Amino acid sequence: MAAKFIPRTVFPFSESIPRSYFLGHHKAGLEKMKQKVDSVNYVIECRDIRIPVTSINPLFEEALGAKKRLIVYTKRDLLDTDSVFRKNKERMRKLDEKTPVFYTTSTFATSAKPILEQLKSDAQRLQEFGSCQVMVVGMPNVGKSTLINCLRNTGVFKPKAAYTGAEPGITRKVGTPIKILDDPNQSAVYVLDTPGVFVPYMPDGERMLRLALCGCVKDTIISPVTIADYLLYHINLNTPAVYERWSKPTNDISHFLDQFAHQTGILGKGGIPNTDQAALNFVHKWRAGEMGSFLLDDLQLELSERKRARHLEKPSFGGKGKWEAKIEADKIAGRSRKERKREERKQT
């Protein structure tokens, strides 16, 4: 009788995993957003639905302040089962209880219609200003440009105006206004595309791997075998049967990639498996929604940590969500609450 497969419960993170992907155009884009924020009516913040917490960038809180905001979870179609979405939808809403939240897909432009209805309603109240401008922001490759194209296609029935791609870094500067709503009886609505902005430093290696797995980091930054191993770890915790056509359930990434390469024909000279290419191919299948449906973030854990943080530190400054942003920024900076308080006292 074959032994029952037992998946790993802990992933072995290496200290060699890069912790930064903050490029020159990220910094320049963030500065440009700060300059333009006063001229826009509000902000659409895009987050990848597979990493609803990890794809939050606290730098936007500082850069964009209390500007009215919409949260859009993109790539809804990559959660291929409704049960996973229903289970986590309310939890995602609780991450930003005072902010309107929407969900869009990569394939159906009509999924952006509820966002247009919200924008149209607000534009009616802004009619005296002539037009409504919206800035679209987010981490690299979370689907900002795809969302803009969906809004444009559904709102004014025109083809895409923003360039898109599977790799991060397609949009490298703040674009010119793109019209997405045009009604002679009310304000027109324009959106500004912006470059994806990473955080300057990511002390948590697991968050870096989540972002890399979802394509928010270029595939050349972290070893594709490491990313594939992290994916195998998550699949094994959820539905290992999804890869049974290539291999029996295993925790050994080398064994799995060897089997995967032979089964899919990803071989080099002499029939030797091309391990790196096999790893990328495996990862791309998951990114395309072919390898199971699950979130990489633990939303219940995140909500519990926020609840504990509220008991430890009461909000004592203005602005919606700013105190939660400071707590999140502490995590990313790798500092304690006491250390941050000490820094704030030095600045006053």
C-alpha positions as CSV (number, residue, x, y, z in Angstrom):
1,M,0.0,0.0,0.0
2,A,1.4,3.4,-1.1
3,A,2.2,5.9,1.7
4,K,-0.2,8.8,2.0
5,F,1.2,12.0,0.5
6,I,1.9,14.7,3.2
7,P,2.5,18.2,1.8
8,R,5.0,20.6,3.4
9,T,3.6,22.9,6.0
10,V,6.5,25.3,5.9
11,F,8.4,26.7,2.9
12,P,12.2,27.0,3.3
13,F,12.9,30.6,2.5
14,S,16.5,31.5,1.4
15,E,18.2,34.6,2.6
16,S,19.5,35.0,-1.0
17,I,16.0,35.9,-2.3
18,P,16.3,39.6,-3.5
19,R,14.3,42.0,-1.4
20,S,14.0,44.9,-3.7
21,Y,12.6,45.7,-7.2
22,F,12.3,49.5,-6.7
23,L,13.5,50.8,-10.1
24,G,14.3,54.3,-11.4
25,H,11.0,54.6,-13.2
26,H,9.1,53.5,-10.1
27,K,10.6,56.4,-8.1
28,A,10.0,58.9,-11.0
29,G,6.5,57.7,-11.4
30,L,5.7,58.1,-7.7
31,E,7.0,61.6,-7.7
32,K,4.9,62.5,-10.8
33,M,1.8,61.0,-9.0
34,K,2.5,63.3,-6.1
35,Q,2.6,66.3,-8.4
36,K,-0.6,65.4,-10.2
37,V,-2.7,64.2,-7.2
38,D,-4.2,67.6,-6.5
39,S,-5.5,67.8,-10.1
40,V,-7.4,64.5,-10.0
41,N,-10.8,63.9,-8.5
42,Y,-10.0,60.5,-7.2
43,V,-7.8,57.4,-7.4
44,I,-8.5,53.8,-8.5
45,E,-6.1,51.5,-6.7
46,C,-5.6,48.1,-8.4
47,R,-4.7,45.0,-6.5
48,D,-4.2,41.4,-7.8
49,I,-7.0,39.3,-6.4
50,R,-4.6,36.4,-5.8
51,I,-2.5,38.5,-3.4
52,P,-5.1,41.0,-2.0
53,V,-2.8,42.0,0.9
54,T,0.7,41.7,-0.6
55,S,-0.3,43.8,-3.7
56,I,-1.1,46.7,-1.4
57,N,1.6,49.4,-1.6
58,P,1.8,51.6,1.6
59,L,3.7,54.2,-0.4
60,F,0.4,55.2,-2.0
61,E,-1.0,56.3,1.4
62,E,1.8,58.8,1.8
63,A,1.8,59.9,-1.9
64,L,-1.9,60.1,-2.5
65,G,-3.1,61.0,1.0
66,A,-6.8,61.3,1.7
67,K,-7.8,61.5,-1.9
68,K,-11.1,59.7,-2.6
69,R,-10.4,56.2,-3.7
70,L,-11.9,53.1,-5.3
71,I,-10.3,49.7,-4.8
72,V,-10.3,47.3,-7.8
73,Y,-9.3,43.6,-7.4
74,T,-8.2,42.6,-10.8
75,K,-7.9,39.1,-12.5
76,R,-11.1,37.8,-10.9
77,D,-11.2,35.2,-13.7
78,L,-8.0,33.6,-12.4
79,L,-10.0,32.4,-9.3
80,D,-11.7,29.6,-11.4
81,T,-14.1,28.5,-8.7
82,D,-16.9,30.7,-7.3
83,S,-16.5,29.0,-3.9
84,V,-13.0,30.5,-3.4
85,F,-14.2,34.0,-4.4
86,R,-17.4,33.8,-2.2
87,K,-15.3,32.7,0.8
88,N,-12.9,35.6,0.5
89,K,-15.0,38.4,-1.0
90,E,-16.3,39.7,2.4
91,R,-12.8,39.4,3.9
92,M,-11.4,41.6,1.0
93,R,-14.1,44.1,1.6
94,K,-13.1,44.3,5.3
95,L,-9.6,45.3,4.3
96,D,-11.1,48.7,3.3
97,E,-14.5,49.0,4.9
98,K,-15.0,52.7,4.1
99,T,-13.9,52.4,0.4
100,P,-16.0,51.2,-2.5
101,V,-14.6,47.8,-3.7
102,F,-14.9,46.3,-7.2
103,Y,-13.8,43.1,-9.0
104,T,-12.8,42.8,-12.6
105,T,-11.6,40.1,-15.0
106,S,-8.8,40.1,-17.6
107,T,-11.1,38.8,-20.4
108,F,-14.5,40.5,-20.2
109,A,-14.6,44.3,-20.6
110,T,-18.1,44.4,-19.2
111,S,-16.8,43.5,-15.7
112,A,-15.8,47.1,-15.5
113,K,-19.3,48.3,-15.9
114,P,-20.0,48.7,-12.1
115,I,-16.9,51.0,-11.9
116,L,-18.2,53.1,-14.7
117,E,-21.6,53.4,-13.0
118,Q,-19.8,54.7,-9.9
119,L,-17.7,57.1,-11.9
120,K,-20.8,58.3,-13.8
121,S,-22.7,59.0,-10.6
122,D,-19.8,61.0,-9.1
123,A,-19.3,62.9,-12.4
124,Q,-22.8,64.2,-12.2
125,R,-21.9,65.8,-8.9
126,L,-18.8,67.3,-10.4
127,Q,-20.5,68.7,-13.5
128,E,-19.6,72.3,-12.6
129,F,-15.9,71.5,-13.0
130,G,-16.2,70.4,-16.6
131,S,-14.6,67.0,-16.3
132,C,-13.6,64.3,-13.8
133,Q,-10.1,63.0,-13.7
134,V,-9.1,59.6,-12.2
135,M,-5.6,58.3,-11.5
136,V,-5.1,54.5,-11.8
137,V,-2.3,53.2,-9.5
138,G,-1.0,49.9,-8.3
139,M,2.0,47.6,-7.9
140,P,3.8,46.4,-11.2
141,N,1.7,44.2,-13.5
142,V,-1.5,44.1,-11.4
143,G,-3.6,45.0,-14.4
144,K,-3.9,48.8,-14.4
145,S,-3.6,49.2,-18.2
146,T,-5.9,46.3,-18.8
147,L,-8.5,47.9,-16.5
148,I,-8.2,51.2,-18.4
149,N,-8.8,49.5,-21.7
150,C,-11.8,47.7,-20.3
151,L,-13.2,51.0,-19.0
152,R,-12.6,52.7,-22.4
153,N,-14.1,49.8,-24.4
154,T,-17.2,49.7,-22.2
155,G,-17.6,53.4,-21.6
156,V,-17.0,55.0,-25.1
157,F,-16.8,51.8,-27.2
158,K,-13.3,52.4,-28.5
159,P,-10.3,50.1,-28.8
160,K,-7.5,49.9,-26.2
161,A,-5.4,53.0,-25.6
162,A,-3.0,51.7,-23.0
163,Y,-0.2,49.2,-23.8
164,T,-0.4,45.9,-21.9
165,G,1.9,42.8,-21.5
166,A,2.6,39.8,-19.4
167,E,5.8,41.3,-17.9
168,P,6.0,44.2,-15.5
169,G,7.3,47.5,-16.7
170,I,5.3,48.1,-19.8
171,T,4.0,51.4,-18.5
172,R,7.0,53.5,-17.5
173,K,5.6,57.0,-17.0
174,V,2.3,58.8,-16.2
175,G,0.3,58.9,-19.3
176,T,-2.0,61.5,-20.9
177,P,-5.7,61.6,-20.0
178,I,-7.8,58.8,-21.7
179,K,-11.5,59.4,-22.1
180,I,-13.7,56.6,-20.7
181,L,-17.1,58.4,-20.3
182,D,-18.6,61.1,-22.5
183,D,-22.1,62.3,-22.0
184,P,-23.2,65.8,-23.3
185,N,-25.4,66.2,-20.3
186,Q,-22.7,65.7,-17.7
187,S,-18.9,65.8,-17.0
188,A,-16.7,63.7,-19.2
189,V,-14.5,61.2,-17.3
190,Y,-10.7,60.8,-18.0
191,V,-8.2,58.3,-16.5
192,L,-4.5,58.6,-16.2
193,D,-2.4,55.4,-16.5
194,T,0.7,55.3,-14.2
195,P,3.7,53.0,-13.9
196,G,3.5,50.2,-11.4
197,V,5.4,51.1,-8.2
198,F,7.2,48.6,-6.0
199,V,8.2,49.2,-2.4
200,P,11.8,50.2,-1.8
201,Y,12.6,47.2,0.4
202,M,10.7,44.0,1.2
203,P,12.1,42.4,4.4
204,D,9.6,39.5,4.2
205,G,11.0,36.9,1.7
206,E,7.6,35.2,1.4
207,R,5.9,38.4,0.2
208,M,8.7,38.8,-2.4
209,L,8.0,35.3,-3.7
210,R,4.2,35.9,-3.8
211,L,4.8,39.0,-6.0
212,A,7.2,37.1,-8.2
213,L,4.8,34.2,-8.6
214,C,2.0,36.6,-9.7
215,G,4.3,38.3,-12.2
216,C,4.8,41.6,-10.4
217,V,8.6,41.1,-10.5
218,K,10.5,40.2,-13.7
219,D,11.2,36.5,-14.0
220,T,14.9,37.2,-14.2
221,I,15.0,38.6,-10.6
222,I,14.4,35.4,-8.7
223,S,15.4,31.9,-9.8
224,P,12.5,30.3,-11.8
225,V,13.1,27.0,-9.9
226,T,12.6,28.8,-6.6
227,I,9.4,30.4,-7.8
228,A,8.2,27.0,-9.2
229,D,9.0,25.4,-5.9
230,Y,6.9,28.0,-4.0
231,L,4.1,27.3,-6.4
232,L,4.4,23.5,-5.9
233,Y,4.2,24.1,-2.1
234,H,0.9,26.0,-2.4
235,I,-0.6,23.6,-4.9
236,N,0.2,20.7,-2.6
237,L,-1.6,22.5,0.3
238,N,-4.7,22.9,-1.9
239,T,-5.2,20.5,-4.9
240,P,-2.1,18.4,-5.8
241,A,-4.3,16.5,-8.2
242,V,-4.1,19.3,-10.7
243,Y,-0.6,18.2,-11.8
244,E,-1.2,14.4,-11.8
245,R,-0.9,14.3,-15.6
246,W,2.8,15.0,-15.2
247,S,3.7,13.6,-11.8
248,K,2.5,11.9,-8.7
249,P,2.2,14.2,-5.7
250,T,5.7,15.3,-4.5
251,N,7.4,17.9,-2.4
252,D,10.6,17.5,-4.5
253,I,10.8,20.3,-7.1
254,S,13.7,18.7,-8.9
255,H,11.8,15.4,-9.3
256,F,8.7,17.3,-10.4
257,L,10.4,19.5,-13.0
258,D,12.3,16.4,-14.4
259,Q,8.9,14.7,-14.9
260,F,7.2,17.8,-16.2
261,A,10.0,18.5,-18.7
262,H,9.9,15.0,-20.1
263,Q,6.1,15.0,-20.3
264,T,5.9,18.4,-22.1
265,G,9.0,18.0,-24.3
266,I,11.0,20.8,-22.7
267,L,14.3,19.2,-23.3
268,G,17.8,20.3,-24.4
269,K,20.5,18.5,-26.3
270,G,20.7,14.8,-25.6
271,G,17.2,14.8,-24.2
272,I,18.3,16.5,-20.9
273,P,15.5,18.5,-19.2
274,N,15.7,22.3,-19.5
275,T,14.9,22.8,-15.8
276,D,14.7,26.7,-15.9
277,Q,12.4,26.7,-18.9
278,A,10.3,23.9,-17.4
279,A,9.9,25.9,-14.2
280,L,8.8,29.0,-16.1
281,N,6.3,27.0,-18.2
282,F,4.8,25.5,-15.0
283,V,4.6,29.0,-13.4
284,H,3.0,30.5,-16.5
285,K,0.3,27.8,-16.5
286,W,-0.7,28.9,-13.0
287,R,-0.7,32.6,-14.0
288,A,-3.0,31.7,-16.8
289,G,-5.5,30.0,-14.3
290,E,-4.7,26.4,-15.4
291,M,-3.3,25.1,-12.1
292,G,-6.0,25.4,-9.4
293,S,-7.7,28.3,-7.7
294,F,-6.4,29.7,-4.4
295,L,-5.2,32.9,-2.7
296,L,-1.6,33.2,-1.7
297,D,-2.4,35.6,1.1
298,D,-4.1,34.5,4.4
299,L,-6.9,37.1,4.7
300,Q,-8.2,35.8,8.0
301,L,-4.7,36.1,9.5
302,E,-4.3,39.6,8.1
303,L,-7.6,40.8,9.5
304,S,-6.8,39.3,12.9
305,E,-3.4,41.1,12.9
306,R,-5.1,44.4,12.1
307,K,-7.6,43.9,14.9
308,R,-4.8,43.3,17.4
309,A,-2.9,46.3,16.0
310,R,-6.0,48.5,16.6
311,H,-5.9,47.5,20.3
312,L,-2.2,48.3,20.6
313,E,-2.3,51.7,18.7
314,K,-5.4,53.9,18.5
315,P,-5.5,56.3,15.5
316,S,-4.5,59.7,16.7
317,F,-4.1,61.5,13.3
318,G,-6.5,62.4,10.5
319,G,-7.0,60.7,7.1
320,K,-8.9,57.6,6.2
321,G,-6.8,54.5,6.7
322,K,-3.5,56.3,7.5
323,W,-2.9,54.6,10.8
324,E,-3.3,51.2,9.3
325,A,-0.9,52.3,6.5
326,K,1.7,53.3,9.2
327,I,1.4,49.8,10.7
328,E,1.8,48.2,7.3
329,A,4.8,50.5,6.5
330,D,6.4,49.3,9.7
331,K,6.2,45.7,8.5
332,I,7.8,46.6,5.2
333,A,10.5,48.7,6.8
334,G,11.2,45.9,9.3
335,R,10.9,48.2,12.3
336,S,8.9,48.0,15.5
337,R,6.2,50.4,16.6
338,K,8.5,51.8,19.3
339,E,11.3,52.4,16.7
340,R,8.9,54.3,14.4
341,K,7.6,56.4,17.4
342,R,11.2,57.3,18.1
343,E,11.8,58.4,14.5
344,E,8.6,60.5,14.5
345,R,9.7,62.3,17.8
346,K,13.1,63.2,16.2
347,Q,11.3,64.8,13.2
348,T,9.0,67.0,15.4
